Every structure is written in C-alpha cells, then in structure tokens.
Amino acid sequence: MQQLKYFLLATVFLLCSLTAKASSDDTKAAVLAKQNACLGCHAVDKKIVGPSFQAVAKKYAYDSGSTEFLKNKIWKGGSGSWGVVPMPANAKLGDADVSLLVSWILRGAPSAN
C-alpha cells in the first residue's frame, strides 16, 4: 500500500512537471513567433496572409516528415504549400528555436492568444 502511495505521488509530480514545462515552452514559442514577425501573417485560429497555426497542425497531423518539412519551410521560406503567396525565409533562427516553434505549431499553437 505504501509503494502505491509513493507511485501515485511520483506520478502526480511528474505530470505537474511536464505540464509546467509544456506551458513554459508554449510561452517561449509564442514570444519567438511574435519577435520574428510570424504573427504578422499567421494567427492561431484564422487565416491572415498565411494559414492559421491550427490549420497547419491539422494538415500535418499524420505526416511523419512534417517536423523536418516545417523546419525547412521556416528557414528557407517558399510558396506552394498553401497557395501562391510566398513565406519569407527566417534563416537567422537557430535549430533549437525552430524546433520549439514547429513543435508548438504542430500542437495548434496553444496559449498564443
């Protein structure tokens, strides 16, 4: 019984830690998106110039190559995925920042509002 109690406490602690990390990462990603002008063309839930982050998440939800594809799209820019309007390159962003942004976008950009 004592072992079950410790297991449950450890599980609750782990879940709280993961939730706090996800929230922190979401906040960092939202700040990165704002600082790098992503929010000038994209919104969480509606099309502006480019697709909403939720639309991107939905389109690539079951695509195993989506992370690398989107990282390259952010770094190199381009057009054709969502129409003719080109997305500018963001080559100055490092791998860690782009990875954080892509992970956040693929989850529908939570906590960005």
N, C-alpha and C positions, 0 to 999 in steps of 0.2 A: 504494500500500500504506500509506503514511504517513497519507493522508487517511482511509482506512478505520479505522486505529487511532485517530485523533482523533475520528472519528464515533462509534465504539464507546465510547470513554471518555466522551464527552459524553452519550451515551445512558444509560450506567450512572449517571452523575452526576445526570441529570435524573430517572431512575426512583427513585434513592435520595432525592432531594429531595422528590419527590411522595409517596413512602411516609412520610417523616418528617412532612410537612405533614398528611397524612391521619391519622396516628397522633396528632398534636398536636390536630387538630380533634376526633377521636373522644374524646380525654381531656377537652377543654373541654366538649363536648356532654354527656358523662356527668356531669360536675360540675354543669353547668346543670340537668340533669334531676333530680339529687339535691337541689340547692339550691331548686328550685321545686316540690318535692313530687310530681313526675311519677312517681317510683318507688314512691310510696305506692299507686298504682292500676295501674301498668303494670310489667311485667318484660320482660326481653329475650325469653324463650322460653316464657313461660306466662302464661295469663290470671290476673289478680288480680281487681280490680274492672272494669278496662277490658282491652282486648285486649293481647296481647304486642306488643312493637315489631316482632318478626318477622312476626306476623300482619298488622300494618298494612302493612309493606313488601310482603308478598305480595299483599294485596288491591289496593294502589295501584300495583303494579309497572308496569303498562302504561297507566296513566291519565295523559294529558298534562297534566291540570289538577290533579294531586294535590298539587303543591307549594303552590299558592295555596290550595287547599281545606284542607290540613292547617294551614297558617299561620293561616288564619281560624278553624279549629276550636280551635287553641291560644289565640288571642287572645280569641275570643268564647265558647268553650265550646259546650255544646249536647248534644243527645241524638238518637238515632235511627239513627246510623250503625252502632252495634254493640249496640243494644238500648235499653232504657228508662232505664238509669242515666245521669244527666247528667254530662258532664265540666265541671268548673268553668272559668271564664274565667281566663286568665293575661294580662290586659291590660297589666300593668306591664312585660312583656318587650319589648325593642326589636326592630326588624326584623332586625338582624344576629344576635341571639341566637336568635330564632325560626327564621330561615333555617338557622342551624347545626343546631339541633335537628331540623328537618324533614329536612334532608339526611341526618343521622345515622340518624334513624328509618327513612327510606326505604331505607337500606342495611342495615337489620336491627339497628341499634344495636351495631356491633362494639366490642369492648373495653370493654363496660359492666360485665362481671362482676367 
